[in-house]
Every structure is written in structure tokens, then in C-alpha cells.
Amino acid sequence: MIQMTLAEIAEAVGGTLSEADPETRVTGPVEYDTRRDLTGGLFVAFPGANVDGHDFAARAVADGAAAVLGTRAVPGVPMVLVDDALSAIGRLARAVLDRLPQLTVIGITGSSGKTSTKDMIGQLLSRLGPTVAPPGTFNNELGLPHTALMADEQTRFLVLEMGARGAGHLTYLCGIAPPKIGVVINVGVAHIGEFGSQEKIAEAKGELVEALPADGVAILNADDPLVAAMASRTRAQVVAVGTSAGRGGARAETPGVQSVDVRADDVTLDGLGRPAYKLVWPEGETAVTLTVAGAHQVGNSLAAAAVARAAGMTVTECGEGLSTLRAVSSRRMDVFNRADGVTVIDDSYNANPASTAAALRALAALGSAPDGPARRTVAVLGYHAELGEHERSGHEEVGRIAAESGVSLLVVVGDNAAPIRDGATAMARWGGDSVLVSDQDAAVAVLGERLRPGDVVLVKGSRYRTWQVVDALRATAGAVA
């Protein structure tokens, strides 16, 4: 964060000072976890029924924090007192960004792929100047301002994920960090239980492009009709990205998009499912070979390329940058090989039907690589959260996609995910096998009995410790790459 006095911070957040010197300067980070470095920083104390940050206020100052932002005074602790700490950290982030006129804010939204795309954009833009795009997912009312507060006078680009669980959420986040460039990746069914329909999800996601200024850039996925239609909702320049053979992409009849400005031609996948293609934009073209697995990464990388182009990068520079990208955030299409020849795709961080479909396509690609023998494919799938009234049908659809992908063995983890198995077994032409297990340990046991050298295994689920299966696979037979 830029340096600010406590008086300036109190004014920015509409707070008052308690036992604090107004001229004390905050020179370190803004943090809400006392396990992090607080030297010279501001500790944010969030009240809670089980854990109350105010109970750690004195420790935070003892560990080097300049002051604490909270909702009640703590004796002997310099405080900035506010009515609501969450909204206050948002106001503080906006005040900091308003003092950084050289900064370009990039906002990214979509039902899936936000983190992977953010990581790609961050790596490309870091070639042009200091960039804030931390690993992991920080896309809500707390994570976004916390990330924004990492920017300082040297930062040139701030790359932010923006998640939405309902109407108005993106408008609120854009009010904290007004974007100059906005990226909409897709509109799937993630959080459909909270929205009710894909159309309502699209309406909420479009708040990002509505927030862009007239001299901004809206980067839209032309392969997704609901995203392409957002072109009519922004005053910013529209840049469409997609594949020439995509679902409606590169077609004049796609609503809101007349042509694709940044596209991928001649897409191929290697034996590890890593895409290569020809990157084409109005100023030229170049070859790209991605180091990350999954055909869906092509669309993510095109969005990143469009951002880099808007920031001034040449097509050649962009192609070189895309070809050197690495996985930054953990458990997202992380492919590793074991000493026994089993290949594991760790995509266990989170799941929704659209992201699982993409991961299953990547699994199928690895199993049928053109430069080697066919390999048996195994999918370990857990519960998919936030589907609401679509929970059963959404899980059944995942199962159907698994069967259509030719999965040899489907391991479904947990009774609440059982409809995945139902969807797969309902596919009469599916020749694979399936098993429903109670928990992660049982899934590991099944894999221990049934995995064969050369198999390819996908592990995916919604934050219900599905990654424990991956960790067990890493620990057994020795991961070598």
C-alpha cells in the first residue's frame, strides 16, 4: 500500500481515531491475519461469533502493526474505528487507487476460468511493468480490496478477479476498483442456485462492462453468445476474442459482435493436452505453444493476449510471453506424472458443471493423444456446490459428459454427488465402470486397487477436500514431474 497517515486513513474510511497519533504513518501492508507480516502495516479486525479479530489487536501491534482498523476500541491499542470493517477496507482501497493515476486496473469475470486467466494476464503484463496479480482466488468483497491495497506508486497494472453471487455485486466491486480494461470469459451455471438462470448470471456479469469508461476496453468471448451480446451494454471499445471454429465465434450473426479481433487458428493438442495455435490479431500473427493443459486454456490465453495488446504489447512479444506461461495458482489443471506411469490432473480447487466439462475434455485428450497409445482415463468427481434447484440435473449432466468423454472409470465421492453416477450410467452406450464412495479415503482406496500404469486420472470437486485424493496420489508411487 502507499504510505498514509492514520488521519488520512480515518478520513478515507469515515472513521475516528482511538488512542492513536494522527500523524502515525502506515508504511506496511493491510492484513487481517496476524500470521502475516504486519511490520508498519494496518491490521483489520473483523468481528465474529467464533473468532473475533479484536482479540488479536494487541498482538498485531506488538508484532509491528502501526494501528488496527476495527469496530470497537481495544484499550492500549491505536485504532481507526468504523461501523463496518468490510465496507471500510473497500473505501480504503478506493482511496489508495485514486492516488495512483498511473495504474491500469484490469477486471476479470466469468463463471469459470477467472483465476487461470488472471494468472496469464499477470504474467504477460509483468513484462511491461510492475504488476499486482497474486496467486489464488481473491474475488469477493474482502479479497478484491485486499489485493488492490497491494498496489503502490511503482505498480503499473492491477489484475483483479471479480466474482458475483447476485445482481449488484460487480457494480460494488467496480466501485472499489474502477477497471479500465474488463474481461468477460464465459457465462455458465456456477452459482445458478443463487441467480436462478443463465440469463440472470449474464445480466450480473455484464455489470463489469457497464462500469468501463468510454476510453476503456471490453474484452468479450465471441464463442459464448451470452458474453458476445454484452457488447451493446458498454461504452468502451469492444475487442472480441475466440476461435474461428467456435460456438458462434467469428460469425457476423453472433449478437453484439461483428468480427473476432483476437483469435486462435489451427489449434492442436500435444500428448499432455497442451494447446498450440496461431495467434492472429489485426496487427499480425505468431505461433503460440502453451505449457498448461486443456483446450479451454486457448480461450483463457486469448483473453490474456487481448489485454496485453490493449496494454501495448506486440503480437510477437505476446506470443513469446504466452509460450512461457506457467501455472501460478495451485490445483488448477496441474498435471504431473508418477513413477509408475500414471498421469494425474489436479483440478481439485473448485468445480462447476462448465469447468468440469472442460477438465473432462482435457482428460479425454490426454487419454487419446495422437503421438502414443490410447490410455485408460479415470475421473474422480466430488460434489458441485451452489446449483440450487438445478443440483440434481447439474450433477447428472456432469455424469453424462463424463460418459460421453469415454471415461473408463468414474469414481464419485459422497452421497450428495451420487447423481453424477446416475447421469453416467443412464448413457446406454457408455462402456465404462463407475463406483460411488462415501469419502476421500474410500476414493483413495479404490484407486489403490484399480489404477494401472499408464492411466490418466482427473480429480475435481467443489472445495470439499477433494484435493486429499490428489495428495494421496502424489504420496504413493512417487510423483516425478
N, C-alpha and C positions, 0 to 999 in steps of 0.2 A: 504494500500500500504506500501511497505517497505520504510524506510526513504531514501531520496535522496536530494542532494543539487540542487539548481537551475542550477548550472553549469553542473551537471551530467544530469539533465533533458534536458537541451538545447542540450547537445551533443547527447543524445539518440534520440531526435526528429529532429535533424538537424536544430535547431532554434538558434535565437540570443536573448540576454537579453536586456531589455529596462528598465531603472530606477530600476534595481534590483541588489542586492548584490549576487554575485555568490555563496557565502558560506551560504546563507539562506537555511535552511533545511526544506523540506516539510515533515511534520510528520503526516498529516491527510489524509482524503480521496480525491480522484479525483472526482469532481462533475461538472455537467453542469446545475444544478438547484439551484438558490440561496435560495430556501426554505429549502434545506437540510443543515445539519451541515457542515460547512466549516472550522471549527477550525483547524488551522495548515495545511490546505489542499491546493489543486490546483484547481482553478475554470477554466473550459474550456468554452471560449466564442465562440459560433458558430454564424457566421454572418447569417442574414436572412432578407427577404424583409419586413416581418411584425414585427417580434421580433428579435432584434439583441442583442446577449449576451454581446457585448462590452458595451452596455448601462448600464449593471448591474455590470461591472467590479469594479468600485469604491465601490459599496455597498458590493460586495463579500469580498473585502479586509477589509472594515470596520467591517464586520461580522466575521473576523478572518482568512480569507484565507491568506496563505503565499504569493501567487502570482497568476497571471492569465495567462493562455495559450490562445493566440488569434492570429488573423491575422493582426491586426493593433494596433499601440500604443495608449494608453489612458493616457493623462497627469496625473502625480502623482501616477500612478499605476505600481507596479513592474510586468513586463510582460516577458513571454517567447514567442517570435514572430516566427510564422511559416507561410508557404504559404497556408497550408490546415490543419485546425484543426482536421478534421475527420481522415485523414491518420496519423496525429501526435499522436493522442491518441492511435491508433493502434501500432505505433512504440514504444510508451512509455510502453504499456502493454507487448510487446515482450521483451523489455529491463528488465522489472521487473521480468518476468518469467525466463529469462536467469540467473537471480541471485538467483533463488530458485531451486537448483538441487534436493532437497528432494521432490519436488512437483510432483504428478502424475496428468496429465491432461486427463480428460475423455471427449470426444466429442460425441454428440448425434445428429443424423439427421433422417429425415423421413417426410413423408407427413402429418402425424397426430400422436399425442401421445407423442411428444417430451417433452412437459412440465411435463406431468404426470410421464413419465419415469425418467426425470431429478429429480423430487421431490422424487421418490422412491430411486433412486441411492444415492442422497444426504443423505437421512435418514439412509440408510444402512451403507454407508461409515463413517458417523459421529460416528458410534460405534467403528470404528477402529482408528479414529484420527480427528483432526480439519479439517473441510470440508467447502468449499465455494460452495453453490448451492442455491442462493437466490430465494424466491418465485417469480412467474411471468414469463413472457416471454422476454428474452433479447438475441436474437439470430442473430442480424444483425451486420453491420459494426460499430455501436455505442454501442449497448447493450453488445456485447461479450467482447470488450476490457474493457468497464466499469466494467463488472463483474470480469474479470481477474485481474483488478487493486485492487480488494478487498483482494487478496491473500497477505500474508506476511510470515515472517520466520517460523511461527508456523503452517502454512497451510500444510496439507499433501495431500489433494485431492481437485482439482478444477474441478467442473462438469459444462460443458458448452453445451447449445443448439447451434446448428449450422443450420441456415436456408439458403435456396438457392432460388434465383429468376431467376437464369440463370447459364450458364456454367462459371466456374472460381470462383464463389462466395465462395464455400467451400475451394478451394485452397487458396484463400486470407485469410479466417478466420483461416485456419490451419497454415498459415504463421505467424499470430499474436500469436496463442496459439497452438503450436505443440502438438497434442494428443499422448498419449502412449496407450490409450485404445479408440477404436472407436466403436460406436453402430449405426447400421442402422436398424430402426424399420420397415419401410414399404415404398413402392412406390405407391402412389395413384395419384389422379388427382389435388391435391392442386397446384395452380399456373400454371395449364396446359395452361392457356391463354398466359403465358409468355414463357413457354417451347415449346409448340406445340404438344407434345406427351408424353406418359408414358415412352417410351424408352429414350427420351432425359432427362426426370426427373431422371431416373435411372442412366444415364451417369453422371449427375451432382452430385447426391447423392453419387456415388461411389468415388468421389474425396476425401472423408473422409478416406476411407480405403487405398487409394493410398498414402495418406500422412503419414500413420503409419510407424514407424521404424521396422526393422527386429525383434527386441525383443519386439514388441508391440503385442496387441491382438485386432483382429477384431471380433466383436460380431454381427452375422448376423441372421436375422429372416428366418429360414428354411421354414416357412409356406408361404413365399412370394417368388415366383420363381425369380422375378427380383432382389430381395435382395440376395438370395442364390447364384445367378450367379456372384455376386461381389467377391466371394472367389478367383477367378482367377486374380483379379486386385490388390491383396495386397501381400506384402512380409511378413506380420505379421502372427502370429498364428491365425487360424480361429476357432472360437467357434460358433457352430450353436445352436440356441435355437428354441423351438417350441413345439407344442402338437403332440402326437403320432397319432392323427387323423386329423391333419391339412391339408391344401390345399397343398399337395406335401411335407409337413414336414415329417421328419422321414422316407423318402423314398430315396433309393440309387440313383434313377434316377433323383432326383432333381439336376439341373445343378449346379456344383460347390460345392455341399455339399454331402458327402457320408454317414454321420450319424449325428444324433442330440445329442449334448453333454449335454445340459441342457434342460430338458423337463418337461412338466406337464402331469401327468396321472390322470385319474379318476376325471375329472373336474365336479363340481356341483355348482349350484347357490342356495342361500337361498331365503327367502321371500322378501328380499330387494335387490335382484340381486347381492349379494356379492359372489364372487367365492371362492371355496375351492378346493384344489387339492393336489396331492402328487408330491412334487418336487424331481426330480431324476437327479443326475449327477454322473460322474464316481466314485466319492469317497463315495457315499452313497445316502440316500433318507430321506425325512422328510415330515411331514404334514404341509400344509400352509392354513391359513384361512384369506383371505383379508378383510379389513374393508371398501374398496372402491367398488362402484357398477359398474357392466358392465363386460360381458365376455371378452371384449377386454383388460381388465386390466390384464388378465392372461399373455398375450404376453408381455405387458409392464413390469410386475413383473419378468418374466423370463429373460428379458434383464438386469434388475437390479440385479437379482441373479447371472448372469454370470459375471457382473462387480465385484460384491462382491467376487465371487470365485477367479477371477483374482487378486484381492487385498489381498487374503489370508484368507478370512472368511471360516469357516467350513460350511457344509450343515446344521447342526443343528443350528448354530448361525444365518445362513441366514434365515432359516425357522422361527425362533423366531422373527427376525427383520421384515420380510415380514408381519407377522401376527399382528404386532403393528403399521404398517404404517398408517398415517393419511393424509387427504387432506391438502396440503400446499398452493397451488395456487388457487385463488378463481375462481368460476364459471366454474369449470371443474368437471362434474359428481358429483356435490354437491347435495346429496339427503336429503331432510328434510320433516317432516310431519307437517301438520297443525292440529289445534284443531278439525276441522270438519272432519278429516279422510282423507283429500286429501294429497297425496304424490306428491312432486314436485322434478323433476330432473333439476337442474340448470346446463346446459352445454352451457351457453349462451356466453361464452367468444369469440368463433370463430367457424367457420364451413367450412367444405368442404364435398363433397359427401361421402367420405370414413368415416370420423369421424361421420357424421350424420347417416350413416348406422349402425355404432357401437352403437350409442346412441339409435337409434330406436330398435335395438335388445335388449338393456338393458330395454327399456320401455316395450317391449313385455314380457320380463322375469318377470318384476315386476307385470305386469297385470295378468300373468298366474302362479303365484307362487304355487308350489305343496302343500304347507302346509296351504293353505287358499282358500277362494272362488275366482273365477275369478273377476277381476276388470276392469272397463272401462278405456281405455287408450286414452289420448288426446295429440296430438303433435302440438306445436306452433312453426312454422318454418319460418325463415326470409330468406333474400337474401343470396346467396352464391357467394362471390366475386372471382375475378381472374380466371374465367373459360374461358375467351376469346371467341373464336368461338364455344366453347362447352357449352356456357352459357345456352342456351335453353335445349339442350339434357341433360346436367348435372342436371338441376333443375327437368326436367321430370323424370330422373332416381331416384332422391330423392323421388319424389311423388310415383313412382311405389314401391319403397322399403317400404314407409310408408304404402301403401295399403297392400303389401304382409305381413307386420308385424301385420296386423289386427288392425290398429289404428281405434278407434271408432269415433273420431272427429279430423279432421285436420283443423287447423287454419293457414292460410298462410298470412304472414304480408308483405304488399307492392306490388304494381303492378309489380315491377321488379322480384318478386318471384312467380308470377302467374303460370308459367309453372309447379311448384311443384303440384299445384292443378290439372292441366291438366294431369300430369302423373298419379296421383292417380285415377282420375275419369275415365281414359281410361282403368283401370283394371276392366273388367266386373264383376268379381267375388267378388270384394270388396263390403262389405256391410256397410261401414262406411259413415259418412257425412263429408262435407267439406264446408269451408267458406273462402272467400278472403276478407281481411280487409285492410284499407288504411294505418294504422299506429299502433303503440304500444298501444295507448289509446283505439283504437277501438278493439284491441285484448283483452285487459283487460275487456272491456265492454261485449264482447261475453262470456268470461269465467265467468264473474259475473252472467250472465243469465243462463249459461248452465252447469256449473260444478255441480257435485253431490258428496255428501260424499262418500269417498272410491275411487274416481277417482285417476288415476296416470297421471301426466302432465309432458311432456318434453318440455323444451324451448331451442331453439338453432338457431343461425344465425351468420352471419359474421360481427361482430363489428358494427352493425347498431342500437345500443341502444336496442337490443332485451332484454337485461337484465332488462330493465324497467318493462317488464312483470313479471319477477321473483320478483322484488322488490315490485310490487303491490300485488303479491300473498303472499309474506311474511307479508305484512302490513295488509292484510284482513284475518279474521277468526283466526289469531294468529298462528304463527309457534311455534311448541312445541319441535321439535327435529331436 
